[in-house]
Amino acid sequence: MPVIAVIDYDMGNLHSACKGLANAGATTKITDSPREIEQADAIVLPGVGAFDPAMQHLRSRHLEEPIRKTIASGKPFLGICLGLQILFDASEEGTEPGLGIIPGQVKRFRHEPGITIPHMGWNQLELTQTQCALWHQLPADPWMYFVHSYYVEPSDPQICAATITHGSQTVTAAIADHNLMAVQFHPEKSSTGGLKVLSNFVQLVLDRQQLAAR
């Protein structure tokens, strides 16, 4: 059974994500220990809240380098919501530099007639990387649950794994680049589709373990 480290940096409820991962067959460990993060089979970086406090909390706990090392090692990594945004260089929400692992910016939705900000509720993904492991056995355009005022804009559009449309704006809703994956929606709040995304991530970790054991 794989051990998935869920990084604790005081930015949101971690337990609902842990429950979804555990239901999919993983052992979860909520931790802010660099050593435990590096020893885990995979990493999940969740988060709810604002960009600057998130980065300040990560830096105060000396978690930047363990996150970078884990991703560089090839271990499966899943960012969720704010855990997607802080992978980028910077955000219009604040002044702190992000982790800079993914080149690009985090931008605020433009105000326009008929749309609400934050974008809150169900929206339909348009899958741009249809072979991404997270989407295995999902319907062609699955519905997921969102709560956000900001979205990521990667410098390399090829890493975009799914988009959503809010008003006239079509924006990145998920990224995937080899072992690094991250989503703007909340899989733990997205009913069976979201739980399938978490299950697919756990299966990816299991597949990697089995390959390593051969």
N, C-alpha and C positions, 0 to 999 in steps of 0.2 A: 504494500500500500504506500503510495508516494506521500512524502511530507511536503506540504505547500506552506511556505512562510507568508503570512499576511502582515504587511508592514503597518505597525502602529505608530502614528505620529500625531495623534490627537485631532484627526480631521475626519470625523464621521463615525457612524455605527458600523463596526467591522463584523458584527456577529451574524447579520443576515447573509452577507457574502460567504462567510465561513460555513453557514448551514447548507447553502447550495452546493458548495464544494464537497462538504462531507457527505451529502446525499449522493453525490456522484462517485464516492469511493475514495476520497482523499482524506488524509489526516492533516488538519490545519493547525498551525501554530502562530498565534498572534504574538508579534515580537517587535522590539526595536533594537535587538542585539545584532550588530554586524556579523558576529560569529555565527549565530543561528541562521541569519539570512544566507550567508555563504555556504552553509552546510545543507540547506534545504534542496529538495529536488526541483522546485519551481518557486516562483515569486508572484504574489498578487499585491498590487499597489492600489488600494481603493482610495476614496476621498470625497468629501462633501464640504463645500465652503469656498473661501476666497484664496486666490493664488498666492499673495504675499505671505499670509500666515502659514500656509502650507510649506513654502520654501524655508521660512524662518524655522519652523519646527524640524524639518528634515536636517537643516544645517546644524541646529543646536544639538541634535542627536548623532551627528557625524554619519549620516546615512547616505550622503551623495555618492561617495566612493564605493561602498558595498553594492549599491544599486547599479552603478556603471560596470563594476567588475562582474556582477551576476549576468547582466545582459551580454557583456563581451564574452563570457564563458560559453554561451550557447544554451544556457538553461531556459526553459520556457518562462516567459514573463507576460503577465496580463495586468494592464492598467485599467482602472474603472473610473469614469467621470473625471473628477479633478486629478486622479491618477494618470489620466491621459494628458491633460493639459500641462502639467508640470514637467513632462518629458521634453517640452519645447523650449525654444530660446528665451522667450519673453511673452508677456501678456498685456493687452490693453487694460486689464483689470488693475494692474499694479505696477510697481517699479522694480521689484526684485528680479534678478535674472533667474530663469528656469534652469533645469538640469542640462539643457542643451544637447540631449542625446538625439533628438530628432530636430533637424534644422527646420525652422519655420516659426510662425507666430500664433498667438491665441487672440482672436478678435471678437468684438461684441456684435451681436445682431444689430442691423440697421433698423431704426424705427420706420414703419410704413403702415398705411391704413389697414386695419383688419387683422393685424397679428399682435399677439401678446409677447411681452418680454418680462420675465423669463419664458422661454419655450417650455411648457409644462404639459405632460400628458403623453398619450400614445402617438407614435408616428411610424411610418412604414419605411424600412430600409430599402435602398436600391443597392444591391450587392455589386460591387465593381471588381472584387477579386472573388469570383464564384468558387474557386477551388480552395479558398482559405479554410484551414482546419476548423475554425470557430463556427463556420456555417454548415458543417456536415449534417445532412438529413434535416435541414430546416427548409421551409417552403421558400419559393423563389423571392418573395418580397415580404419578409417577416415583419411583424409589428413589435416594437420595443417601447419601453417607458423612459421618458426623458424629463429632466429638470435642469435647465441651464440657460444662462444669458450669454455665454461665450462659446465659441467653437474654434477648433484648431484648423490652421491653414498650413499644411506641410509644404516646404519648398519643392519637394519631389512628389508630384501628384501620383506617381506609380505606387507609393506605399498606401494610398487610400484604399481601404477594403470595403467601405460602404458609405453611401451618402444619404442625407435626408433633405427634404424640401420644406422650408418654413416660410410662408408667404411667397415672395418671388426669389428667395435666397436658397440655393442648393449648396450644402456645406458637408464637410467630412464628418461622418458619424463613427468611423472606426478606421484604424490603421493596422497594417500587418507587414512586417519586414523580417523574414526568417523566424527566429524564435521570439521576436518582440511583437506583441499584439496589445492593442488597447482600444477601448470602446467608450463613447460618450454616454451611452444609455446605461441604465441600471439593470443588469441582467437579473439581479436578485428580486427586482420588483416587476419583471416582465413576464410573469406567468410561465407557461410551459416552454415558450420560445427562449426566454432568458435562461431558464434552468438548463436547457439543452446546450446553450453556449458554454455555460460553466462545465457541464458534463463533457463537452467536446474538448475543453481545455485540459481537464483531468485525463481524458483518454490520450491526448497528445503527450502528456507527461509519462503515462504508463507505456506508451509505444517507445518513447525515448529510453526508458529504463530497460525494456526488453531488448532493444537493439544493443545497448551497452553491455548487456549480460551475455550476448552471443560470443 
